[in-house]
């Protein structure tokens, strides 16, 4: 039985046992099916194909090599596979296996992690093989298939509603009308703790985000930020909020010391014991004029509980300082300095494909760490590699869309 509040990976043997019991109950052999299945196809006995006659162990092994879209297509080939691919434990296994490798997650696609923390059937428990028992069991189990397809990057677009033709034409006409340049405030420990500077890389990446200049609008104590061009069409501005000056950051990084954050003042805690921060006056001024926020998170080391609580409290302090904050998007760039192979060498880790060890905090875990599901603002967590800026454009595209910028695929 799983411990409360802790996600326990599902063993393959449990999934195979669930599939085998279903097959034994409804398809006891390759030539006969139960009476209800025969009636469902008009009284004719369905013929099992070669793939249907394989052992459940081999069928499960085959499904582990298929993409979620291919598994759904497999379910459309026959009545047998339609039932097999909808087994809840099968999709719980896939969800545990795959979500640590999803490159992004947002407020619409975030899986319900409490479902993964719920206890599952143990090896010692007996599954009810009767039709009534299995139907009740299917209803009682969470819909892990829906959770997986909702969050899987290759399936998300297929679940979004398509726009009507007149809406597409209207959006095209609106894109021809000049609009104000969106402004975003960027802050977070990943800007200061990583070996590679995200801000420096942004300033020297003309092939990805060309610098289009410095606007004349000034904010006391902050400046005007830097403007960039997305897809050589859409101009946006980033205001960078550092917690200290450059010399202090470099000294703290070299000595691996904690650096006090000058952007916020700790005011104590609430009745629940949660920390309460108040942004500095210049930060509050920024929050009131920007269109959204970029939080740069450090996805490399394990964070302490105190760091996590401070991160959550500071994000909420920034969002609560913004007028109309509920509609302003929050993009979390979950950053590592280098690609996983290089990071593994630098930290003496063995990131082998067989063990599938990742040298970063998965974006789903980052969303949980920052308690993003409790926010009313739209949010997204995007895996980003600072050295190559991999993943950055996907995050910026989402942020601009949330700000009303019409972006079309090239």
C-alpha positions as CSV (number, residue, x, y, z in Angstrom):
1,X,0.0,0.0,0.0
2,X,1.4,3.4,-0.9
3,X,2.2,5.9,1.8
4,X,-0.2,8.9,2.0
5,X,1.1,11.9,0.1
6,X,3.8,10.0,-1.7
7,X,3.7,8.9,-5.3
8,X,4.6,5.2,-5.7
9,X,5.5,3.9,-9.2
10,X,3.3,1.1,-10.4
11,X,5.0,-2.3,-11.0
12,X,4.7,-3.9,-14.4
13,X,3.5,-7.1,-12.7
14,X,0.4,-5.3,-11.3
15,X,-0.5,-4.0,-14.7
16,X,0.0,-7.4,-16.4
17,X,-2.1,-9.1,-13.7
18,X,-4.9,-6.7,-14.3
19,X,-4.9,-7.2,-18.0
20,X,-4.6,-11.0,-17.7
21,X,-7.6,-11.2,-15.3
22,X,-9.7,-9.2,-17.8
23,X,-8.7,-11.3,-20.7
24,X,-9.3,-14.6,-18.7
25,X,-12.8,-13.3,-17.7
26,X,-14.0,-12.1,-21.1
27,X,-11.8,-13.9,-23.6
28,X,-10.9,-17.2,-21.9
29,X,-9.4,-18.6,-25.1
30,X,-8.7,-17.6,-28.7
31,X,-11.9,-19.2,-30.1
32,X,-14.6,-18.3,-27.6
33,X,-15.8,-15.0,-26.1
34,X,-18.6,-14.5,-23.6
35,X,-22.2,-14.2,-24.6
36,X,-22.5,-10.5,-24.0
37,X,-19.6,-9.8,-26.3
38,X,-21.2,-11.9,-29.1
39,X,-24.5,-10.0,-28.7
40,X,-22.7,-6.7,-29.0
41,X,-21.5,-7.6,-32.5
42,X,-24.8,-8.7,-33.8
43,X,-24.6,-12.4,-32.8
44,X,-21.5,-13.1,-34.8
45,X,-18.5,-14.4,-33.0
46,X,-15.6,-11.9,-33.4
47,X,-12.4,-13.5,-34.8
48,X,-9.2,-12.8,-32.8
49,X,-6.2,-11.8,-34.9
50,X,-2.6,-12.8,-34.5
51,X,-1.8,-9.9,-32.1
52,X,-4.9,-10.8,-30.0
53,X,-3.6,-14.4,-29.5
54,X,-0.3,-13.3,-28.0
55,X,0.2,-13.7,-24.3
56,X,-0.7,-10.7,-22.2
57,X,2.9,-10.2,-21.2
58,X,3.9,-9.7,-24.9
59,X,0.9,-7.5,-25.5
60,X,1.9,-5.3,-22.7
61,X,5.5,-5.2,-23.9
62,X,4.3,-4.1,-27.3
63,X,2.1,-1.4,-25.9
64,X,5.1,0.0,-23.9
65,X,6.8,0.8,-27.3
66,X,3.8,2.6,-28.8
67,X,3.0,6.3,-28.5
68,X,-0.2,7.3,-26.8
69,X,-1.8,8.1,-30.2
70,X,-0.9,4.7,-31.5
71,X,-2.3,3.0,-28.4
72,X,-5.6,4.8,-29.0
73,X,-5.6,3.7,-32.7
74,X,-4.9,0.2,-31.5
75,X,-8.0,0.4,-29.4
76,X,-10.1,1.3,-32.5
77,X,-9.1,-2.0,-34.3
78,X,-11.3,-4.4,-32.3
79,X,-13.7,-4.8,-29.4
80,X,-11.0,-6.7,-27.5
81,X,-8.3,-4.0,-27.9
82,X,-10.8,-1.2,-27.1
83,X,-11.3,-2.7,-23.7
84,X,-7.7,-3.6,-23.1
85,X,-6.2,-0.2,-23.8
86,X,-8.7,1.5,-21.4
87,X,-7.4,-0.4,-18.4
88,X,-6.9,2.2,-15.7
89,X,-3.8,0.6,-14.3
90,X,-2.2,0.6,-17.8
91,X,-2.5,4.3,-18.1
92,X,-1.4,4.9,-14.5
93,X,1.8,3.0,-15.4
94,X,2.3,5.1,-18.5
95,X,1.6,8.3,-16.5
96,X,4.3,7.4,-13.9
97,X,6.7,6.4,-16.6
98,X,6.4,9.4,-18.9
99,X,5.4,12.5,-17.1
100,X,9.0,13.1,-15.7
101,X,10.0,13.6,-19.3
102,X,7.3,16.0,-20.5
103,X,9.1,19.2,-21.5
104,X,6.2,21.5,-20.3
105,X,3.0,21.6,-18.3
106,X,0.4,24.3,-17.7
107,X,-2.7,25.2,-15.7
108,X,-4.9,23.3,-18.2
109,X,-2.9,20.2,-18.6
110,X,-1.4,19.6,-15.2
111,X,-2.3,16.0,-14.0
112,X,-4.0,15.5,-10.7
113,X,-1.1,14.3,-8.6
114,X,-3.3,13.3,-5.8
115,X,-4.6,10.5,-8.0
116,X,-1.0,9.2,-8.3
117,X,-0.7,9.4,-4.5
118,X,-3.8,7.2,-4.0
119,X,-3.1,3.6,-3.1
120,X,-3.5,1.0,-5.8
121,X,-4.2,-2.7,-5.7
122,X,-1.5,-4.7,-4.0
123,X,-0.2,-8.1,-5.1
124,X,-2.1,-9.7,-2.2
125,X,-5.5,-8.3,-3.0
126,X,-7.9,-10.3,-5.1
127,X,-9.5,-8.7,-8.1
128,X,-13.2,-9.4,-8.6
129,X,-13.5,-11.3,-11.9
130,X,-17.3,-11.0,-12.2
131,X,-18.7,-8.6,-14.7
132,X,-20.5,-6.6,-12.1
133,X,-17.3,-6.4,-10.0
134,X,-15.2,-5.3,-12.8
135,X,-17.7,-2.6,-13.9
136,X,-17.8,-1.3,-10.4
137,X,-14.0,-1.4,-10.2
138,X,-13.7,0.6,-13.5
139,X,-16.1,3.2,-12.2
140,X,-14.2,3.5,-8.8
141,X,-10.8,3.9,-10.3
142,X,-9.6,7.3,-11.5
143,X,-9.5,8.0,-15.2
144,X,-5.8,7.8,-15.7
145,X,-6.2,7.6,-19.4
146,X,-7.9,11.1,-19.5
147,X,-5.2,12.5,-17.2
148,X,-2.4,11.1,-19.4
149,X,-3.9,12.4,-22.7
150,X,-4.6,15.8,-21.2
151,X,-1.0,16.3,-20.1
152,X,1.0,14.5,-22.8
153,X,2.6,17.1,-25.1
154,X,1.9,15.0,-28.3
155,X,-1.8,14.8,-27.4
156,X,-2.6,18.3,-26.0
157,X,-3.3,20.0,-29.3
158,X,-5.7,17.3,-30.4
159,X,-7.9,18.0,-27.3
160,X,-8.1,21.7,-27.8
161,X,-11.2,23.0,-29.6
162,X,-10.7,24.3,-33.1
163,X,-11.6,27.9,-33.9
164,X,-14.3,28.7,-36.4
165,X,-13.2,30.1,-39.8
166,X,-14.6,33.6,-39.0
167,X,-12.5,33.7,-35.8
168,X,-9.3,32.9,-37.8
169,X,-10.1,35.7,-40.3
170,X,-10.8,38.1,-37.4
171,X,-7.5,37.2,-35.7
172,X,-5.6,37.8,-38.9
173,X,-7.1,41.3,-39.3
174,X,-6.4,42.1,-35.7
175,X,-2.8,41.1,-36.1
176,X,-2.4,43.8,-38.8
177,X,-3.3,46.5,-36.3
178,X,-0.3,47.8,-34.3
179,X,-0.5,46.9,-30.6
180,X,1.3,47.9,-27.5
181,X,4.6,46.1,-26.7
182,X,4.0,43.5,-24.0
183,X,6.2,43.9,-20.9
184,X,7.2,41.1,-18.6
185,X,9.1,41.1,-15.3
186,X,11.7,38.4,-14.9
187,X,13.0,37.2,-11.6
188,X,13.9,34.1,-9.7
189,X,16.9,32.1,-8.2
190,X,17.7,30.5,-11.5
191,X,19.0,33.9,-12.8
192,X,21.7,33.9,-10.1
193,X,22.4,30.4,-9.0
194,X,23.2,28.7,-12.4
195,X,26.7,28.5,-13.9
196,X,25.5,30.0,-17.2
197,X,23.7,33.4,-17.1
198,X,20.3,33.4,-18.7
199,X,20.3,37.1,-19.2
200,X,23.7,37.0,-20.9
201,X,22.6,34.3,-23.2
202,X,19.5,36.2,-24.1
203,X,21.6,39.2,-25.0
204,X,23.8,37.1,-27.3
205,X,21.3,35.0,-29.2
206,X,20.4,37.0,-32.3
207,X,19.4,33.9,-34.2
208,X,16.7,33.1,-31.6
209,X,15.6,36.4,-30.0
210,X,17.2,39.4,-31.7
211,X,17.5,42.4,-29.4
212,X,15.4,45.2,-30.9
213,X,16.5,48.0,-28.5
214,X,15.9,49.7,-25.2
215,X,12.5,51.5,-24.9
216,X,12.4,55.0,-23.5
217,X,9.9,54.2,-20.7
218,X,11.8,54.2,-17.4
219,X,10.9,52.7,-14.0
220,X,12.8,54.2,-11.0
221,X,15.4,51.8,-9.7
222,X,14.7,49.3,-12.4
223,X,15.3,50.9,-15.8
224,X,13.5,50.2,-19.0
225,X,14.4,46.6,-19.7
226,X,15.4,45.1,-23.0
227,X,13.2,44.6,-26.0
228,X,13.3,41.4,-28.2
229,X,11.8,40.3,-31.4
230,X,9.9,37.0,-31.5
231,X,9.8,35.4,-35.0
232,X,11.0,38.7,-36.3
233,X,7.4,40.0,-36.0
234,X,6.4,40.4,-32.4
235,X,8.2,42.8,-30.1
236,X,8.2,42.3,-26.3
237,X,10.1,43.7,-23.4
238,X,11.7,42.0,-20.4
239,X,12.4,43.8,-17.2
240,X,15.1,41.9,-15.2
241,X,14.7,42.0,-11.4
242,X,17.9,40.8,-9.6
243,X,18.0,40.2,-5.9
244,X,21.5,41.8,-5.5
245,X,24.2,43.4,-7.5
246,X,26.6,41.5,-9.8
247,X,29.6,41.5,-7.4
248,X,27.5,40.0,-4.6
249,X,26.0,37.4,-6.9
250,X,29.4,36.2,-8.2
251,X,30.9,36.1,-4.7
252,X,28.0,34.1,-3.3
253,X,28.1,31.7,-6.3
254,X,31.9,31.1,-5.8
255,X,31.6,30.6,-2.0
256,X,28.3,28.8,-2.3
257,X,26.7,31.0,0.3
258,X,23.1,32.1,0.8
259,X,22.4,35.5,-0.6
260,X,19.7,37.6,1.0
261,X,17.0,38.7,-1.4
262,X,16.7,42.5,-1.6
263,X,13.5,42.4,-3.7
264,X,11.4,41.2,-0.8
265,X,10.9,41.9,2.9
266,X,9.8,39.0,5.1
267,X,6.9,40.2,7.2
268,X,6.3,37.0,9.1
269,X,3.7,34.3,8.6
270,X,0.0,33.8,8.4
271,X,-2.3,31.7,10.6
272,X,-1.3,28.6,8.7
273,X,2.4,29.2,9.3
274,X,3.1,30.2,5.6
275,X,5.7,32.9,5.0
276,X,4.5,36.3,3.9
277,X,6.7,38.6,1.8
278,X,6.3,42.1,0.7
279,X,7.9,43.3,-2.5
280,X,10.2,46.3,-2.4
281,X,8.5,49.6,-3.6
282,X,10.3,49.5,-7.0
283,X,9.2,45.9,-7.5
284,X,5.6,46.8,-6.7
285,X,5.8,49.6,-9.3
286,X,7.0,47.0,-11.9
287,X,4.2,44.6,-11.0
288,X,1.6,47.2,-11.7
289,X,2.7,48.0,-15.2
290,X,3.8,44.7,-16.7
291,X,1.6,42.3,-18.7
292,X,3.0,39.1,-17.1
293,X,5.8,37.5,-15.2
294,X,8.7,35.2,-16.0
295,X,10.0,33.2,-13.0
296,X,13.4,31.6,-13.6
297,X,13.6,28.4,-11.4
298,X,16.7,26.4,-10.7
299,X,16.0,22.8,-11.8
300,X,19.5,21.5,-11.0
301,X,20.0,20.9,-7.3
302,X,17.6,19.6,-4.6
303,X,16.0,22.5,-2.9
304,X,15.5,22.6,0.9
305,X,12.0,22.9,2.3
306,X,12.8,26.5,3.4
307,X,13.8,27.5,-0.1
308,X,10.6,26.0,-1.5
309,X,8.4,27.8,0.9
310,X,10.2,31.1,0.2
311,X,9.8,30.6,-3.6
312,X,6.1,30.0,-3.2
313,X,5.6,33.0,-1.0
314,X,7.6,35.3,-3.2
315,X,5.7,34.3,-6.4
316,X,2.4,35.0,-4.6
317,X,3.7,38.3,-3.3
318,X,4.5,39.4,-6.9
319,X,1.2,38.3,-8.3
320,X,-0.8,39.9,-5.5
321,X,1.0,43.2,-6.1
322,X,-0.2,43.4,-9.7
323,X,-3.5,45.2,-10.6
324,X,-5.8,42.7,-12.2
325,X,-3.3,40.0,-11.3
326,X,-5.7,37.1,-12.0
327,X,-5.4,37.5,-15.7
328,X,-1.7,38.1,-15.9
329,X,0.2,34.9,-17.0
330,X,3.2,33.4,-15.2
331,X,5.8,31.6,-17.2
332,X,8.2,29.4,-15.1
333,X,11.4,28.6,-16.9
334,X,12.6,25.5,-15.2
335,X,16.3,25.9,-16.0
336,X,19.5,23.9,-16.0
337,X,22.8,25.3,-17.2
338,X,23.6,22.7,-19.8
339,X,22.2,19.7,-21.7
340,X,21.8,16.6,-19.6
341,X,24.8,14.7,-21.0
342,X,27.1,17.6,-20.2
343,X,25.5,18.1,-16.8
344,X,26.0,14.5,-16.0
345,X,29.7,14.7,-16.7
346,X,30.1,17.9,-14.6
347,X,28.4,16.3,-11.6
348,X,29.8,12.8,-12.0
349,X,26.3,11.3,-12.6
350,X,25.6,8.3,-14.8
351,X,22.6,9.4,-17.0
352,X,22.2,6.1,-18.8
353,X,19.3,5.5,-21.1
354,X,18.6,2.2,-19.4
355,X,18.1,3.7,-16.0
356,X,16.5,6.9,-17.5
357,X,18.0,9.1,-14.9
358,X,17.3,12.8,-15.5
359,X,19.6,15.5,-14.3
360,X,16.8,18.0,-13.7
361,X,13.6,18.5,-11.7
362,X,10.7,17.4,-14.0
363,X,8.3,20.2,-14.9
364,X,5.4,18.5,-13.2
365,X,7.4,18.3,-10.0
366,X,8.4,21.9,-10.4
367,X,4.8,22.9,-10.7
368,X,4.1,21.0,-7.5
369,X,7.1,22.5,-5.7
370,X,5.9,26.0,-6.5
371,X,2.3,25.2,-5.6
372,X,1.2,26.6,-9.0
373,X,-2.1,24.6,-9.0
374,X,-3.3,26.9,-6.2
375,X,-2.9,30.1,-8.3
376,X,-5.7,31.7,-10.1
377,X,-3.4,33.1,-12.8
378,X,-2.7,31.1,-16.0
379,X,0.7,29.5,-15.7
380,X,3.1,27.3,-17.6
381,X,6.3,25.5,-16.6
382,X,8.8,25.1,-19.5
383,X,12.0,23.0,-19.3
384,X,14.8,25.3,-20.5
385,X,18.6,24.8,-21.1
386,X,20.3,28.1,-20.5
387,X,23.4,27.4,-22.7
388,X,21.4,26.4,-25.8
389,X,18.2,28.3,-24.8
390,X,16.4,25.1,-25.7
391,X,12.7,25.3,-24.8
392,X,12.8,29.1,-24.4
393,X,10.9,30.0,-27.5
394,X,8.0,27.6,-26.6
395,X,7.6,29.4,-23.3
396,X,7.8,32.9,-24.9
397,X,5.2,31.8,-27.5
398,X,2.8,30.7,-24.8
399,X,3.4,33.9,-22.8
400,X,2.7,36.2,-25.8
401,X,-0.4,34.2,-26.7
402,X,-1.7,34.8,-23.1
403,X,-1.1,38.5,-23.6
404,X,-3.3,38.5,-26.7
405,X,-0.5,38.4,-29.3
406,X,-1.6,36.5,-32.4
407,X,1.1,34.1,-33.3
408,X,1.0,31.9,-36.4
409,X,3.1,28.9,-37.3
410,X,5.7,29.7,-39.9
